[in-house]
Amino acid sequence: MDGDEAAIRLMNDSRYGLPAAIWTADAAAAHDIGARLETGTVFMNRCGYLDPALAWTGVKETGRGATLSRVGYETLTRPKSFRLRLAT
């Protein structure tokens, strides 16, 4: 089998799943292929670019969790709530 199906099968045949790079002029195809990949991060026509607004995630033996973005921030912090009632 050649083409996209073979590429998807080969990319998913890994113990790890950090980034994947898809090189295409077709954004819809990149989205479709990326959705089928067992990775935490998908790039189109680039690789290794970090955007603080987007989570950097992994799957499989790469680990769980996320860094960067609001998602990453929330995994590194612990909220605390105060419910103070003043004597009346």
C-alpha positions in Angstrom: 0.0 0.0 0.0 1.4 3.4 -1.0 0.5 7.0 -0.2 -1.3 8.4 2.8 -2.5 5.1 4.2 1.0 3.6 4.3 2.4 6.8 5.8 -0.3 6.8 8.6 0.4 3.1 9.3 4.1 3.7 9.5 3.8 6.8 11.7 1.5 5.1 14.1 3.8 2.1 14.3 5.9 3.6 17.1 6.0 3.4 20.9 6.2 7.2 21.0 3.8 10.0 19.9 5.1 13.5 20.2 5.0 15.6 17.0 4.1 14.7 13.5 4.8 16.8 10.4 2.5 16.7 7.3 3.8 18.3 4.2 0.9 19.3 1.9 -0.8 22.3 0.2 -4.2 20.9 1.3 -5.1 22.0 4.8 -8.2 19.7 4.8 -6.0 16.7 4.0 -3.5 17.7 6.8 -6.4 17.9 9.2 -7.8 14.5 8.2 -4.5 12.8 8.3 -3.5 14.5 11.6 -6.7 13.3 13.2 -5.8 9.7 12.4 -2.3 10.0 13.7 -1.5 8.8 17.2 0.5 11.9 18.2 0.0 14.7 20.6 1.0 17.5 18.2 0.5 17.8 14.4 2.3 20.3 12.2 1.5 21.3 8.6 4.5 22.3 6.5 6.8 22.9 9.5 8.1 21.0 12.5 9.4 22.0 15.9 7.6 25.4 16.1 6.4 26.2 19.6 3.4 28.5 20.1 2.7 29.4 23.7 -1.0 29.5 22.9 -1.1 25.9 21.8 -0.5 22.9 24.1 2.5 20.7 23.5 1.3 17.2 24.2 2.4 13.6 23.9 0.8 10.1 23.8 1.9 6.5 24.2 5.3 6.1 25.9 6.0 9.8 25.4 3.9 10.5 28.4 0.7 12.2 29.4 0.0 15.8 30.2 0.8 19.0 28.4 3.1 22.0 28.5 2.5 25.5 27.1 -0.9 27.0 26.7 -3.6 27.3 29.3 -3.8 23.5 29.4 -0.1 23.2 30.4 -0.4 25.9 32.9 -3.3 24.2 34.6 -1.4 21.0 35.0 1.4 22.8 36.8 -0.7 24.8 39.2 -3.2 24.0 41.9 -6.1 26.4 42.4 -7.1 27.4 45.9 -10.5 28.7 46.8 -11.3 30.9 49.8 -14.9 31.2 51.0 -14.7 33.7 53.8 -17.8 34.7 55.7 -17.6 37.9 57.7 -19.4 37.9 61.1 -22.6 39.8 60.8 
